[in-house]
């Protein structure tokens, strides 16, 4: 099998979707992408694990980087892809193989772009950050990521979504005392003792923060509760895992401090954190991109790898054809028209 990158990007999307690439199993797709890009004489291709990077060297004054991840969440009886009128169904259609198809199609068909271009396809975005392929490139091949603007082809329904929220998770531990459940009054039920903490979460009022015209809404939510050892034992410990999605005007340290203040008096352990990214729309390269593709920029809800580019001092935006509300769903699909519209908008900008 081989990939025809010059074919209609809708057909290319279907071809990419039909190569299953759940996180950790990106190698077969990375092989096909590498081979297809290597066949293009105007590109220099570098393979790093299951990351594939292709670059032009045209001597242009500016360089634009387009990036997308190759992996998907686990398949949910939604492979192979299928077409139904103006919709294409399948695992990864919206998140984010349609974006990858647009990126790859442009790599093949833009021989004389206005900018030097870098195309980055990376692995393990849908799992823990330690495995993220872009993170590895930042740490080991920073030179491959030099650019004046980065466009991450995450699903945004064809609108510019600026920056991203930061995220952190904590475990809040509530102690108790074991006893036989037939004599529960002799113990202290740790799960019951979690009720005030859950009430605090229900009553929590999140901030709305406007930055560069984009409104970021924060959220503090319990995402897991663990407790109990047996069906006849009063639990002596309960742990509530809480996820805080915070606006990019807070640092990780400020976000952690806020969470500790909310849960004052409880034992709080930070387990995971990643900073957000400010919109950065005042950067000339980002402003020009927004003007070129049109529309009103929105805040990005959720964390994306634009934060990695922002940390490198590279202006970055989210812009892709997929619908973020359909990502990771069993009925994941994409509107064919959005693939074409995104392709042409980027082609016009890059030309």
N, C-alpha and C positions, 0 to 999 in steps of 0.2 A: 504493500500500500504506500502511496505517496500523496502529498498535499499539493493541490494546485492553488497557489496563493492568489493568482490573478483572476480566478473565477468569481462569480457573483458572491459578495460577502455573506449573503444569506445561506447559499449552498456551502460556503466554507465554514460557517457557523455549525451547520448540521454535521459536516465532516469532523469537526473538532469535538462536538458533543458525543459522537458515536465512538470515540476513543475514550473509554472509561479512564478517568484520572483522579480518583479519590485520593485525598492527601496521603502521600507515601507511595503512591503508585503512578507517579508522573512520568517515569522513564520512557515508556513506549511513545507517549505524546511528545515528550521533549526530543526524542530521536527523530520523529517525523518533522517537527518544527525546525530542528537544526539542519536536517538534510535539505529542506525546502529553502531556507534562508541562505545556506551555503551555495546553493545553485545560482544565486543572484550575484552577478559580477560586481555590482556597485556597493556591495556590503562586505564588511569584515566581521566574521562571526567568532564568538568566544563561547565555549561550553564550560560551565563550572558546576559540577554535579548535575542536577537537573534544572539548572538555570541556563537560559540561552540569551545571549546579548549580541545584537547586530548593530553595526555603526557605519555611517557614511563618513567619508573624509574628503569633502568638497571644498574646504577652505572658506566656508561661509563665516560671517561675523558672529552668528549666534547658533546655539545648538538647542534643539527641543528633544526631550526624552518622552517616549510613550511607553507605559508599563502596564502589564497585566499578569495575573497569576494563572497558572495552568491547572491548579487543583480544584476539586469540587468537594462538597460535603458528600456523605455516603448516598448511594443511589437508593431511590425510593420507588422501585418498580416503574421508573421513568426513563429507561433506555431500551432500545435505541430512540433517537429523535423521531418525531412525526410532524408533518405539516398539516394544518387544518385551516384552509383559507389564508387569511392574513396573519396567522399565528404559527410559530414554531415552538413545539413542546420538547422538553427533555431536560435531564439533569445538567445544570451548568449553562443553560441557554441564556439566562439573565445574569448569572453570577459565576463567571463573567466571560464565557466563551464567545458571546457575541462581540464583546469589547476586544477580545483577543483577535477575532476574525477581522474586525475593522483595522486593527493595528497591523496585522500581517498582510492584509490586502494592500494597505497603503505602502508598506515596506516593499512590496513587489511592483507596484504600479507608479510610484513617485520617483522617477529616475532623476529629475532635476528640481528638487524642492528648494524653497527659498531659504531654508535653514539646513545646517547639518542635523542629521537625525540619529537618535539612538533608540532602539527597540529592545525592551527588556521583558522576557517571559520567565517567571520565577515559580518556585515550588513552595508547598506547605504554608500557604497563607491562611487556610481555614482551621489550623490547629494552633497549638501553643507557640508563643513568640520565639522560643528557643530554637524551633525548627525552621523558622521563616527564611526562605531563600534570599529575599531582598536584604534582610538583616545580615546574612552571611556576606553578601556582596559589599554592603556598607563597611563591614569589618575587614574584608580581605582584598577586595578589588574596587576600592573607592574610585580609582581612576576611570573605571568604566561608566560611572554615574555622573560625571561632570556634565552640567547642562545649565542653560539660562532659564529654563522652565521645564517642569515635569508635569505630564498629564497622566493621571492614573485612571485607567478605563473601567473603574468600578461602576456598577449600575446606578445611574442618576436620572433615568427617564429622559436623557438627552438635554438635561439642564446642568449648568455649572453649579456644583456644590463645593463650597469653599471650606478649607480647613477641616477639622474634625474634633469631636469630643475626646477628652481624655477618659481613661477608665482605670479603676482599681477595684480590687476585691479584698475584703477582710473577713476573718472568721471571728465571730463574737461568741465567747464561751460563757455559759451559765452553769454554775455548780449546783449540786444537790446532794442528797444522801440516800444510799440504797436501803431498801427494805422489801420484805415480802409484800406483794400487792394485796394480799388478804389483810395485811396490817399496815395499810398505807400511811396511817397517822404517825407511824414510827419513823418514817423517812421524810425526805424533802424532794418533791418531784421537780427535776430540773426542766422538764419540758413545760410544765405548768408555769414555772418561773420565767419562761421566755415570753409570756404574754405581754408584760409591760413593754418589752423591747419591740414586739410586733406592733403594739399600739403606737409606739413612737414612729415607726415606719409608716403606718397608715396615716398619721397626722402630719407627716413631714411635708412641708411646702417647698417645692423646688424653685430655684431661681430661673428666670428668663433673662438672658444676657445678650444685648445687642452689640455686635462688633462689626465694623465696616458694613453696616446695613444688614447683616445676617443675624438672625435671632437663634441662639442656642438655648435649649431647654434642658436643664439638668434633671437627674433622676436617681433616687436612692431606693433600692429594692432588695428584699430578701429573695435569693434565688435557690436556696437549699437549706433544709433543716435535718440535722443528724442527732439522734439520741435514742437511748434505750438499748438494753442488751438481751432481754428475754421477755416473753409475754406475761410473766408472773413476777417481774422485778420492777420496783420503783426506780426510774433512771436517776443516776447520780451525776450526769453531765448532759448538756445539750449544746450543740454548736449551730449557730445560724450564720450562713454565708451570705454576705451582703455585697452587692455590686453598686458602685457609685459611678455614674456617667456625668462627668463634669465639664463645664464650659472651658474653652482654651485660654481664658484669662487667668485661670488657676494653674499653678505648677503642681506636680505630683505631691510635693511636700505640703503645699497649702491644702490640697484636697484631702490628704491623709489627716492633717490636723483638724480639718472641719469634721471629718467622720468621727475622730476620737472625741471631739467636743459633743457631737450628737449622742454618742454612746458613753458619755462620762459615767464612771463607776463600774463599767463592764471591762472584762479582759478582752482586748482587741488585738488581733494579730494580722498584719498585712501579708497577703499571700501573692499578690500580683498587681502590677501597675504599669501603665504606659501613658506618657504625656500626650496631650492634645496638640493641635496645630492651629495657630491663628489664621484667619482667612488670607492674609497677605495680598489682598486685592489691590493695594496701593502700589505694589511692585509693578514697574512698567511692563514687564513681560506678561504678568498675569492680567493686567488691565487691558492690554492689547488683545489677549486671547479672548477675554469676555466680550470685548467689542466685536471681534471677528465672528464668533459663533452665535452671538445674540442672546437675548433672554436676561432675566434678572437673577443674579446669583442667590443661592439659598445656603443656609447652614447645613453642614453634613452631620446627620445624626448617626452616631456610631463612630468607632475608631477605624481608620484606614491607614495605609502605608504612606499617605501624604505626610504624616507626622515624621517619618524617617527622612524624607526630603527636606522638610522644614528644619529639622535638626541639623542638616548639612548646609543650611543657608540657601537652599534652592527653592524659589517660589514654586508652589505646586497646587494643582486643582484636581478635583474629581470630575470626570466627564465621560459618560458611557451610555450606550443605548438601552441597557437593561432597566427593568423596573425593580427598585430595591424592595418593594413590598412583596414581590414574588420570590425573592432569594430564599433558598433553602426549603422551599415548599414542595410538596408532592406534585402539585399541578404547575410547577415552574414552566414559564413560557415567555416568549418575547414577541412583540409586534414586528413583523417583517419591515414595515415602513420605517420604524425607528432605526433599524440597522442601516438602511439606505441613507436616511437623513443624517445620521451621525457620520457616516463615511464621507458624504459630500461636504458637510460642514468642516470637517477636519481637512479634507483635501483642499478646499478653498483657502483655509487658514495657512496650511503648510506650503501652498503654491504661491 
